[in-house]
Amino acid sequence: MTTNQYDSRTADKFVVRLPNGLRADIEAAASAADRSMNSVFVQAVRQYLDGQNRQSLLLDALTNAGAPLPPAVSSSL
């Protein structure tokens, strides 16, 4: 095994209690994409976290867009 390969035996593990039916949904999505249930679940969590980060950045940008420009910027316009 090369040093850059992923070793699932040493990876962090986390037990998740799934609501009824969600495991079957994940299993179906994994089967349809020819992927593991774990990879589908990890991708879904990453997409959620990326979306939360993107939302925060957009809200910050909108808040800053309504703020007055600093004097150095507004005087050069």
PyMOL Python script that loads the backbone (N, CA, C, O; Angstrom):
from pymol import cmd

cmd.read_pdbstr("""\
ATOM      1  N   MET A   1       0.852  -1.189   0.000  1.00  0.00           N
ATOM      2  CA  MET A   1       0.000   0.000   0.000  1.00  0.00           C
ATOM      3  C   MET A   1       0.892   1.243   0.000  1.00  0.00           C
ATOM      4  O   MET A   1       1.802   1.339   0.823  1.00  0.00           O
ATOM      5  N   THR A   2       0.653   2.191  -0.897  1.00  0.00           N
ATOM      6  CA  THR A   2       1.423   3.419  -0.920  1.00  0.00           C
ATOM      7  C   THR A   2       0.932   4.348   0.172  1.00  0.00           C
ATOM      8  O   THR A   2      -0.160   4.165   0.710  1.00  0.00           O
ATOM      9  N   THR A   3       1.745   5.353   0.501  1.00  0.00           N
ATOM     10  CA  THR A   3       1.407   6.245   1.610  1.00  0.00           C
ATOM     11  C   THR A   3       0.239   7.169   1.301  1.00  0.00           C
ATOM     12  O   THR A   3      -0.368   7.708   2.227  1.00  0.00           O
ATOM     13  N   ASN A   4      -0.095   7.368   0.035  1.00  0.00           N
ATOM     14  CA  ASN A   4      -1.187   8.277  -0.300  1.00  0.00           C
ATOM     15  C   ASN A   4      -2.529   7.566  -0.451  1.00  0.00           C
ATOM     16  O   ASN A   4      -3.533   8.213  -0.750  1.00  0.00           O
ATOM     17  N   GLN A   5      -2.567   6.248  -0.251  1.00  0.00           N
ATOM     18  CA  GLN A   5      -3.835   5.531  -0.332  1.00  0.00           C
ATOM     19  C   GLN A   5      -4.596   5.678   0.974  1.00  0.00           C
ATOM     20  O   GLN A   5      -3.997   5.773   2.045  1.00  0.00           O
ATOM     21  N   TYR A   6      -5.898   5.694   0.881  1.00  0.00           N
ATOM     22  CA  TYR A   6      -6.778   5.847   2.032  1.00  0.00           C
ATOM     23  C   TYR A   6      -6.932   4.507   2.741  1.00  0.00           C
ATOM     24  O   TYR A   6      -7.204   3.495   2.096  1.00  0.00           O
ATOM     25  N   ASP A   7      -6.761   4.489   4.057  1.00  0.00           N
ATOM     26  CA  ASP A   7      -6.917   3.270   4.846  1.00  0.00           C
ATOM     27  C   ASP A   7      -8.131   3.432   5.754  1.00  0.00           C
ATOM     28  O   ASP A   7      -8.063   4.127   6.768  1.00  0.00           O
ATOM     29  N   SER A   8      -9.230   2.799   5.397  1.00  0.00           N
ATOM     30  CA  SER A   8     -10.471   2.965   6.159  1.00  0.00           C
ATOM     31  C   SER A   8     -10.373   2.401   7.566  1.00  0.00           C
ATOM     32  O   SER A   8     -11.155   2.777   8.441  1.00  0.00           O
ATOM     33  N   ARG A   9      -9.429   1.510   7.793  1.00  0.00           N
ATOM     34  CA  ARG A   9      -9.281   0.943   9.142  1.00  0.00           C
ATOM     35  C   ARG A   9      -8.811   1.979  10.147  1.00  0.00           C
ATOM     36  O   ARG A   9      -9.121   1.870  11.334  1.00  0.00           O
ATOM     37  N   THR A  10      -8.068   2.982   9.694  1.00  0.00           N
ATOM     38  CA  THR A  10      -7.557   4.001  10.611  1.00  0.00           C
ATOM     39  C   THR A  10      -8.337   5.309  10.522  1.00  0.00           C
ATOM     40  O   THR A  10      -8.001   6.270  11.214  1.00  0.00           O
ATOM     41  N   ALA A  11      -9.358   5.363   9.693  1.00  0.00           N
ATOM     42  CA  ALA A  11     -10.154   6.584   9.521  1.00  0.00           C
ATOM     43  C   ALA A  11     -11.032   6.832  10.743  1.00  0.00           C
ATOM     44  O   ALA A  11     -11.403   5.903  11.460  1.00  0.00           O
ATOM     45  N   ASP A  12     -11.359   8.111  10.965  1.00  0.00           N
ATOM     46  CA  ASP A  12     -12.309   8.455  12.020  1.00  0.00           C
ATOM     47  C   ASP A  12     -13.635   7.782  11.727  1.00  0.00           C
ATOM     48  O   ASP A  12     -14.054   7.678  10.574  1.00  0.00           O
ATOM     49  N   LYS A  13     -14.284   7.328  12.777  1.00  0.00           N
ATOM     50  CA  LYS A  13     -15.586   6.679  12.620  1.00  0.00           C
ATOM     51  C   LYS A  13     -16.596   7.387  13.494  1.00  0.00           C
ATOM     52  O   LYS A  13     -16.260   7.903  14.560  1.00  0.00           O
ATOM     53  N   PHE A  14     -17.851   7.410  13.030  1.00  0.00           N
ATOM     54  CA  PHE A  14     -18.916   8.120  13.718  1.00  0.00           C
ATOM     55  C   PHE A  14     -20.208   7.350  13.500  1.00  0.00           C
ATOM     56  O   PHE A  14     -20.591   7.085  12.361  1.00  0.00           O
ATOM     57  N   VAL A  15     -20.879   6.990  14.585  1.00  0.00           N
ATOM     58  CA  VAL A  15     -22.139   6.252  14.486  1.00  0.00           C
ATOM     59  C   VAL A  15     -23.273   7.256  14.301  1.00  0.00           C
ATOM     60  O   VAL A  15     -23.361   8.243  15.031  1.00  0.00           O
ATOM     61  N   VAL A  16     -24.137   6.998  13.325  1.00  0.00           N
ATOM     62  CA  VAL A  16     -25.261   7.893  13.034  1.00  0.00           C
ATOM     63  C   VAL A  16     -26.556   7.101  13.124  1.00  0.00           C
ATOM     64  O   VAL A  16     -26.671   6.014  12.558  1.00  0.00           O
ATOM     65  N   ARG A  17     -27.529   7.654  13.842  1.00  0.00           N
ATOM     66  CA  ARG A  17     -28.862   7.045  13.886  1.00  0.00           C
ATOM     67  C   ARG A  17     -29.686   7.674  12.763  1.00  0.00           C
ATOM     68  O   ARG A  17     -29.908   8.885  12.745  1.00  0.00           O
ATOM     69  N   LEU A  18     -30.127   6.851  11.844  1.00  0.00           N
ATOM     70  CA  LEU A  18     -30.870   7.328  10.679  1.00  0.00           C
ATOM     71  C   LEU A  18     -32.366   7.171  10.904  1.00  0.00           C
ATOM     72  O   LEU A  18     -32.804   6.178  11.485  1.00  0.00           O
ATOM     73  N   PRO A  19     -33.154   8.141  10.450  1.00  0.00           N
ATOM     74  CA  PRO A  19     -34.608   7.978  10.520  1.00  0.00           C
ATOM     75  C   PRO A  19     -35.057   6.835   9.612  1.00  0.00           C
ATOM     76  O   PRO A  19     -34.355   6.458   8.673  1.00  0.00           O
ATOM     77  N   ASN A  20     -36.220   6.298   9.904  1.00  0.00           N
ATOM     78  CA  ASN A  20     -36.764   5.195   9.103  1.00  0.00           C
ATOM     79  C   ASN A  20     -36.768   5.555   7.624  1.00  0.00           C
ATOM     80  O   ASN A  20     -37.226   6.631   7.238  1.00  0.00           O
ATOM     81  N   GLY A  21     -36.263   4.659   6.815  1.00  0.00           N
ATOM     82  CA  GLY A  21     -36.295   4.831   5.368  1.00  0.00           C
ATOM     83  C   GLY A  21     -35.068   5.493   4.777  1.00  0.00           C
ATOM     84  O   GLY A  21     -34.803   5.338   3.585  1.00  0.00           O
ATOM     85  N   LEU A  22     -34.307   6.233   5.583  1.00  0.00           N
ATOM     86  CA  LEU A  22     -33.159   6.949   5.020  1.00  0.00           C
ATOM     87  C   LEU A  22     -32.048   5.994   4.589  1.00  0.00           C
ATOM     88  O   LEU A  22     -31.387   6.228   3.577  1.00  0.00           O
ATOM     89  N   ARG A  23     -31.844   4.935   5.340  1.00  0.00           N
ATOM     90  CA  ARG A  23     -30.815   3.961   4.959  1.00  0.00           C
ATOM     91  C   ARG A  23     -31.143   3.359   3.595  1.00  0.00           C
ATOM     92  O   ARG A  23     -30.261   3.196   2.753  1.00  0.00           O
ATOM     93  N   ALA A  24     -32.405   3.035   3.385  1.00  0.00           N
ATOM     94  CA  ALA A  24     -32.818   2.473   2.094  1.00  0.00           C
ATOM     95  C   ALA A  24     -32.614   3.489   0.974  1.00  0.00           C
ATOM     96  O   ALA A  24     -32.219   3.121  -0.133  1.00  0.00           O
ATOM     97  N   ASP A  25     -32.880   4.764   1.255  1.00  0.00           N
ATOM     98  CA  ASP A  25     -32.666   5.809   0.251  1.00  0.00           C
ATOM     99  C   ASP A  25     -31.186   5.936  -0.102  1.00  0.00           C
ATOM    100  O   ASP A  25     -30.827   6.064  -1.272  1.00  0.00           O
ATOM    101  N   ILE A  26     -30.329   5.898   0.923  1.00  0.00           N
ATOM    102  CA  ILE A  26     -28.885   5.983   0.688  1.00  0.00           C
ATOM    103  C   ILE A  26     -28.410   4.764  -0.090  1.00  0.00           C
ATOM    104  O   ILE A  26     -27.597   4.876  -1.008  1.00  0.00           O
ATOM    105  N   GLU A  27     -28.920   3.608   0.286  1.00  0.00           N
ATOM    106  CA  GLU A  27     -28.549   2.371  -0.407  1.00  0.00           C
ATOM    107  C   GLU A  27     -28.963   2.422  -1.879  1.00  0.00           C
ATOM    108  O   GLU A  27     -28.201   2.005  -2.751  1.00  0.00           O
ATOM    109  N   ALA A  28     -30.158   2.926  -2.155  1.00  0.00           N
ATOM    110  CA  ALA A  28     -30.633   3.024  -3.541  1.00  0.00           C
ATOM    111  C   ALA A  28     -29.789   4.012  -4.340  1.00  0.00           C
ATOM    112  O   ALA A  28     -29.440   3.747  -5.490  1.00  0.00           O
ATOM    113  N   ALA A  29     -29.461   5.152  -3.729  1.00  0.00           N
ATOM    114  CA  ALA A  29     -28.633   6.144  -4.417  1.00  0.00           C
ATOM    115  C   ALA A  29     -27.244   5.587  -4.698  1.00  0.00           C
ATOM    116  O   ALA A  29     -26.688   5.811  -5.773  1.00  0.00           O
ATOM    117  N   ALA A  30     -26.689   4.867  -3.743  1.00  0.00           N
ATOM    118  CA  ALA A  30     -25.364   4.275  -3.922  1.00  0.00           C
ATOM    119  C   ALA A  30     -25.381   3.228  -5.025  1.00  0.00           C
ATOM    120  O   ALA A  30     -24.474   3.175  -5.856  1.00  0.00           O
ATOM    121  N   SER A  31     -26.404   2.407  -5.031  1.00  0.00           N
ATOM    122  CA  SER A  31     -26.520   1.369  -6.053  1.00  0.00           C
ATOM    123  C   SER A  31     -26.663   1.985  -7.442  1.00  0.00           C
ATOM    124  O   SER A  31     -26.043   1.521  -8.399  1.00  0.00           O
ATOM    125  N   ALA A  32     -27.479   3.026  -7.547  1.00  0.00           N
ATOM    126  CA  ALA A  32     -27.696   3.682  -8.838  1.00  0.00           C
ATOM    127  C   ALA A  32     -26.420   4.337  -9.360  1.00  0.00           C
ATOM    128  O   ALA A  32     -26.196   4.395 -10.569  1.00  0.00           O
ATOM    129  N   ALA A  33     -25.588   4.828  -8.450  1.00  0.00           N
ATOM    130  CA  ALA A  33     -24.353   5.503  -8.850  1.00  0.00           C
ATOM    131  C   ALA A  33     -23.151   4.565  -8.847  1.00  0.00           C
ATOM    132  O   ALA A  33     -22.028   4.988  -9.121  1.00  0.00           O
ATOM    133  N   ASP A  34     -23.388   3.283  -8.536  1.00  0.00           N
ATOM    134  CA  ASP A  34     -22.318   2.292  -8.442  1.00  0.00           C
ATOM    135  C   ASP A  34     -21.218   2.766  -7.490  1.00  0.00           C
ATOM    136  O   ASP A  34     -20.029   2.721  -7.806  1.00  0.00           O
ATOM    137  N   ARG A  35     -21.659   3.224  -6.313  1.00  0.00           N
ATOM    138  CA  ARG A  35     -20.756   3.724  -5.271  1.00  0.00           C
ATOM    139  C   ARG A  35     -21.124   3.068  -3.953  1.00  0.00           C
ATOM    140  O   ARG A  35     -22.151   2.396  -3.852  1.00  0.00           O
ATOM    141  N   SER A  36     -20.296   3.261  -2.954  1.00  0.00           N
ATOM    142  CA  SER A  36     -20.606   2.725  -1.632  1.00  0.00           C
ATOM    143  C   SER A  36     -21.589   3.653  -0.922  1.00  0.00           C
ATOM    144  O   SER A  36     -21.679   4.844  -1.223  1.00  0.00           O
ATOM    145  N   MET A  37     -22.317   3.079   0.022  1.00  0.00           N
ATOM    146  CA  MET A  37     -23.226   3.896   0.833  1.00  0.00           C
ATOM    147  C   MET A  37     -22.438   4.959   1.591  1.00  0.00           C
ATOM    148  O   MET A  37     -22.899   6.090   1.741  1.00  0.00           O
ATOM    149  N   ASN A  38     -21.255   4.598   2.066  1.00  0.00           N
ATOM    150  CA  ASN A  38     -20.428   5.542   2.806  1.00  0.00           C
ATOM    151  C   ASN A  38     -20.061   6.748   1.944  1.00  0.00           C
ATOM    152  O   ASN A  38     -20.146   7.887   2.402  1.00  0.00           O
ATOM    153  N   SER A  39     -19.655   6.503   0.697  1.00  0.00           N
ATOM    154  CA  SER A  39     -19.250   7.621  -0.162  1.00  0.00           C
ATOM    155  C   SER A  39     -20.432   8.529  -0.485  1.00  0.00           C
ATOM    156  O   SER A  39     -20.261   9.743  -0.597  1.00  0.00           O
ATOM    157  N   VAL A  40     -21.621   7.963  -0.636  1.00  0.00           N
ATOM    158  CA  VAL A  40     -22.818   8.777  -0.880  1.00  0.00           C
ATOM    159  C   VAL A  40     -23.118   9.631   0.350  1.00  0.00           C
ATOM    160  O   VAL A  40     -23.429  10.816   0.228  1.00  0.00           O
ATOM    161  N   PHE A  41     -23.024   9.030   1.524  1.00  0.00           N
ATOM    162  CA  PHE A  41     -23.296   9.750   2.766  1.00  0.00           C
ATOM    163  C   PHE A  41     -22.276  10.870   2.986  1.00  0.00           C
ATOM    164  O   PHE A  41     -22.646  11.993   3.327  1.00  0.00           O
ATOM    165  N   VAL A  42     -20.993  10.561   2.791  1.00  0.00           N
ATOM    166  CA  VAL A  42     -19.939  11.561   2.973  1.00  0.00           C
ATOM    167  C   VAL A  42     -20.118  12.710   1.987  1.00  0.00           C
ATOM    168  O   VAL A  42     -19.961  13.873   2.359  1.00  0.00           O
ATOM    169  N   GLN A  43     -20.444  12.396   0.732  1.00  0.00           N
ATOM    170  CA  GLN A  43     -20.658  13.445  -0.264  1.00  0.00           C
ATOM    171  C   GLN A  43     -21.831  14.333   0.136  1.00  0.00           C
ATOM    172  O   GLN A  43     -21.758  15.553  -0.015  1.00  0.00           O
ATOM    173  N   ALA A  44     -22.906  13.743   0.643  1.00  0.00           N
ATOM    174  CA  ALA A  44     -24.076  14.521   1.058  1.00  0.00           C
ATOM    175  C   ALA A  44     -23.728  15.458   2.209  1.00  0.00           C
ATOM    176  O   ALA A  44     -24.163  16.610   2.224  1.00  0.00           O
ATOM    177  N   VAL A  45     -22.957  14.979   3.160  1.00  0.00           N
ATOM    178  CA  VAL A  45     -22.552  15.822   4.294  1.00  0.00           C
ATOM    179  C   VAL A  45     -21.648  16.950   3.812  1.00  0.00           C
ATOM    180  O   VAL A  45     -21.803  18.097   4.231  1.00  0.00           O
ATOM    181  N   ARG A  46     -20.705  16.625   2.932  1.00  0.00           N
ATOM    182  CA  ARG A  46     -19.813  17.668   2.402  1.00  0.00           C
ATOM    183  C   ARG A  46     -20.589  18.726   1.625  1.00  0.00           C
ATOM    184  O   ARG A  46     -20.328  19.919   1.775  1.00  0.00           O
ATOM    185  N   GLN A  47     -21.539  18.300   0.798  1.00  0.00           N
ATOM    186  CA  GLN A  47     -22.343  19.258   0.040  1.00  0.00           C
ATOM    187  C   GLN A  47     -23.143  20.153   0.979  1.00  0.00           C
ATOM    188  O   GLN A  47     -23.266  21.354   0.739  1.00  0.00           O
ATOM    189  N   TYR A  48     -23.685  19.577   2.040  1.00  0.00           N
ATOM    190  CA  TYR A  48     -24.431  20.369   3.017  1.00  0.00           C
ATOM    191  C   TYR A  48     -23.519  21.413   3.669  1.00  0.00           C
ATOM    192  O   TYR A  48     -23.876  22.588   3.750  1.00  0.00           O
ATOM    193  N   LEU A  49     -22.341  20.982   4.132  1.00  0.00           N
ATOM    194  CA  LEU A  49     -21.423  21.905   4.796  1.00  0.00           C
ATOM    195  C   LEU A  49     -20.923  22.979   3.836  1.00  0.00           C
ATOM    196  O   LEU A  49     -20.803  24.142   4.221  1.00  0.00           O
ATOM    197  N   ASP A  50     -20.628  22.603   2.589  1.00  0.00           N
ATOM    198  CA  ASP A  50     -20.226  23.592   1.580  1.00  0.00           C
ATOM    199  C   ASP A  50     -21.340  24.599   1.334  1.00  0.00           C
ATOM    200  O   ASP A  50     -21.080  25.794   1.200  1.00  0.00           O
ATOM    201  N   GLY A  51     -22.575  24.125   1.275  1.00  0.00           N
ATOM    202  CA  GLY A  51     -23.720  25.012   1.080  1.00  0.00           C
ATOM    203  C   GLY A  51     -23.896  25.977   2.238  1.00  0.00           C
ATOM    204  O   GLY A  51     -24.214  27.148   2.032  1.00  0.00           O
ATOM    205  N   GLN A  52     -23.689  25.489   3.459  1.00  0.00           N
ATOM    206  CA  GLN A  52     -23.786  26.360   4.628  1.00  0.00           C
ATOM    207  C   GLN A  52     -22.697  27.429   4.588  1.00  0.00           C
ATOM    208  O   GLN A  52     -22.951  28.590   4.907  1.00  0.00           O
ATOM    209  N   ASN A  53     -21.493  27.039   4.198  1.00  0.00           N
ATOM    210  CA  ASN A  53     -20.393  27.992   4.091  1.00  0.00           C
ATOM    211  C   ASN A  53     -20.670  29.018   2.996  1.00  0.00           C
ATOM    212  O   ASN A  53     -20.447  30.213   3.190  1.00  0.00           O
ATOM    213  N   ARG A  54     -21.156  28.554   1.850  1.00  0.00           N
ATOM    214  CA  ARG A  54     -21.482  29.454   0.741  1.00  0.00           C
ATOM    215  C   ARG A  54     -22.576  30.436   1.147  1.00  0.00           C
ATOM    216  O   ARG A  54     -22.503  31.621   0.821  1.00  0.00           O
ATOM    217  N   GLN A  55     -23.589  29.943   1.859  1.00  0.00           N
ATOM    218  CA  GLN A  55     -24.673  30.803   2.324  1.00  0.00           C
ATOM    219  C   GLN A  55     -24.136  31.878   3.264  1.00  0.00           C
ATOM    220  O   GLN A  55     -24.528  33.041   3.166  1.00  0.00           O
ATOM    221  N   SER A  56     -23.254  31.500   4.161  1.00  0.00           N
ATOM    222  CA  SER A  56     -22.667  32.460   5.090  1.00  0.00           C
ATOM    223  C   SER A  56     -21.871  33.529   4.347  1.00  0.00           C
ATOM    224  O   SER A  56     -21.973  34.715   4.660  1.00  0.00           O
ATOM    225  N   LEU A  57     -21.077  33.106   3.359  1.00  0.00           N
ATOM    226  CA  LEU A  57     -20.299  34.061   2.569  1.00  0.00           C
ATOM    227  C   LEU A  57     -21.203  35.014   1.792  1.00  0.00           C
ATOM    228  O   LEU A  57     -20.929  36.212   1.716  1.00  0.00           O
ATOM    229  N   LEU A  58     -22.281  34.481   1.214  1.00  0.00           N
ATOM    230  CA  LEU A  58     -23.211  35.335   0.467  1.00  0.00           C
ATOM    231  C   LEU A  58     -23.912  36.330   1.377  1.00  0.00           C
ATOM    232  O   LEU A  58     -24.072  37.497   1.020  1.00  0.00           O
ATOM    233  N   LEU A  59     -24.331  35.874   2.550  1.00  0.00           N
ATOM    234  CA  LEU A  59     -24.981  36.782   3.496  1.00  0.00           C
ATOM    235  C   LEU A  59     -24.018  37.868   3.961  1.00  0.00           C
ATOM    236  O   LEU A  59     -24.408  39.027   4.099  1.00  0.00           O
ATOM    237  N   ASP A  60     -22.762  37.498   4.202  1.00  0.00           N
ATOM    238  CA  ASP A  60     -21.755  38.496   4.573  1.00  0.00           C
ATOM    239  C   ASP A  60     -21.554  39.499   3.444  1.00  0.00           C
ATOM    240  O   ASP A  60     -21.453  40.700   3.694  1.00  0.00           O
ATOM    241  N   ALA A  61     -21.496  39.017   2.203  1.00  0.00           N
ATOM    242  CA  ALA A  61     -21.313  39.906   1.053  1.00  0.00           C
ATOM    243  C   ALA A  61     -22.497  40.850   0.905  1.00  0.00           C
ATOM    244  O   ALA A  61     -22.315  42.034   0.621  1.00  0.00           O
ATOM    245  N   LEU A  62     -23.704  40.336   1.094  1.00  0.00           N
ATOM    246  CA  LEU A  62     -24.887  41.194   1.006  1.00  0.00           C
ATOM    247  C   LEU A  62     -24.906  42.227   2.121  1.00  0.00           C
ATOM    248  O   LEU A  62     -25.285  43.377   1.898  1.00  0.00           O
ATOM    249  N   THR A  63     -24.505  41.826   3.310  1.00  0.00           N
ATOM    250  CA  THR A  63     -24.440  42.764   4.429  1.00  0.00           C
ATOM    251  C   THR A  63     -23.418  43.848   4.144  1.00  0.00           C
ATOM    252  O   THR A  63     -23.676  45.029   4.380  1.00  0.00           O
ATOM    253  N   ASN A  64     -22.251  43.450   3.632  1.00  0.00           N
ATOM    254  CA  ASN A  64     -21.203  44.421   3.321  1.00  0.00           C
ATOM    255  C   ASN A  64     -21.577  45.297   2.135  1.00  0.00           C
ATOM    256  O   ASN A  64     -21.123  46.438   2.054  1.00  0.00           O
ATOM    257  N   ALA A  65     -22.384  44.800   1.223  1.00  0.00           N
ATOM    258  CA  ALA A  65     -22.804  45.591   0.062  1.00  0.00           C
ATOM    259  C   ALA A  65     -23.674  46.759   0.493  1.00  0.00           C
ATOM    260  O   ALA A  65     -23.684  47.798  -0.167  1.00  0.00           O
ATOM    261  N   GLY A  66     -24.396  46.607   1.579  1.00  0.00           N
ATOM    262  CA  GLY A  66     -25.242  47.682   2.078  1.00  0.00           C
ATOM    263  C   GLY A  66     -24.499  48.663   2.951  1.00  0.00           C
ATOM    264  O   GLY A  66     -25.034  49.720   3.284  1.00  0.00           O
ATOM    265  N   ALA A  67     -23.275  48.336   3.330  1.00  0.00           N
ATOM    266  CA  ALA A  67     -22.484  49.213   4.189  1.00  0.00           C
ATOM    267  C   ALA A  67     -21.857  50.320   3.348  1.00  0.00           C
ATOM    268  O   ALA A  67     -21.555  50.115   2.173  1.00  0.00           O
ATOM    269  N   PRO A  68     -21.662  51.490   3.950  1.00  0.00           N
ATOM    270  CA  PRO A  68     -21.012  52.576   3.198  1.00  0.00           C
ATOM    271  C   PRO A  68     -19.560  52.213   2.881  1.00  0.00           C
ATOM    272  O   PRO A  68     -18.907  51.492   3.636  1.00  0.00           O
ATOM    273  N   LEU A  69     -19.072  52.722   1.759  1.00  0.00           N
ATOM    274  CA  LEU A  69     -17.693  52.461   1.362  1.00  0.00           C
ATOM    275  C   LEU A  69     -16.742  53.207   2.286  1.00  0.00           C
ATOM    276  O   LEU A  69     -17.080  54.282   2.782  1.00  0.00           O
ATOM    277  N   PRO A  70     -15.568  52.658   2.521  1.00  0.00           N
ATOM    278  CA  PRO A  70     -14.563  53.387   3.309  1.00  0.00           C
ATOM    279  C   PRO A  70     -14.186  54.673   2.585  1.00  0.00           C
ATOM    280  O   PRO A  70     -14.268  54.727   1.358  1.00  0.00           O
ATOM    281  N   PRO A  71     -13.771  55.713   3.316  1.00  0.00           N
ATOM    282  CA  PRO A  71     -13.457  57.014   2.686  1.00  0.00           C
ATOM    283  C   PRO A  71     -12.457  56.913   1.542  1.00  0.00           C
ATOM    284  O   PRO A  71     -12.629  57.600   0.536  1.00  0.00           O
ATOM    285  N   ALA A  72     -11.436  56.101   1.651  1.00  0.00           N
ATOM    286  CA  ALA A  72     -10.429  55.989   0.591  1.00  0.00           C
ATOM    287  C   ALA A  72     -11.042  55.460  -0.698  1.00  0.00           C
ATOM    288  O   ALA A  72     -10.617  55.856  -1.783  1.00  0.00           O
ATOM    289  N   VAL A  73     -12.016  54.587  -0.605  1.00  0.00           N
ATOM    290  CA  VAL A  73     -12.647  54.018  -1.791  1.00  0.00           C
ATOM    291  C   VAL A  73     -13.670  54.985  -2.360  1.00  0.00           C
ATOM    292  O   VAL A  73     -13.707  55.196  -3.573  1.00  0.00           O
ATOM    293  N   SER A  74     -14.506  55.580  -1.509  1.00  0.00           N
ATOM    294  CA  SER A  74     -15.575  56.444  -2.008  1.00  0.00           C
ATOM    295  C   SER A  74     -15.028  57.735  -2.607  1.00  0.00           C
ATOM    296  O   SER A  74     -15.659  58.299  -3.501  1.00  0.00           O
ATOM    297  N   SER A  75     -13.873  58.223  -2.146  1.00  0.00           N
ATOM    298  CA  SER A  75     -13.324  59.458  -2.699  1.00  0.00           C
ATOM    299  C   SER A  75     -12.697  59.242  -4.069  1.00  0.00           C
ATOM    300  O   SER A  75     -12.529  60.200  -4.824  1.00  0.00           O
ATOM    301  N   SER A  76     -12.349  58.009  -4.404  1.00  0.00           N
ATOM    302  CA  SER A  76     -11.737  57.748  -5.706  1.00  0.00           C
ATOM    303  C   SER A  76     -12.772  57.477  -6.791  1.00  0.00           C
ATOM    304  O   SER A  76     -12.416  57.314  -7.959  1.00  0.00           O
ATOM    305  N   LEU A  77     -14.059  57.427  -6.416  1.00  0.00           N
ATOM    306  CA  LEU A  77     -15.099  57.138  -7.410  1.00  0.00           C
ATOM    307  C   LEU A  77     -15.537  58.362  -8.142  1.00  0.00           C
ATOM    308  O   LEU A  77     -16.405  58.284  -9.011  1.00  0.00           O
TER     309      LEU A  77
END
""", "prot")
cmd.dss("prot")
cmd.show_as("cartoon", "prot")
cmd.util.cbc("prot")
cmd.orient("prot")
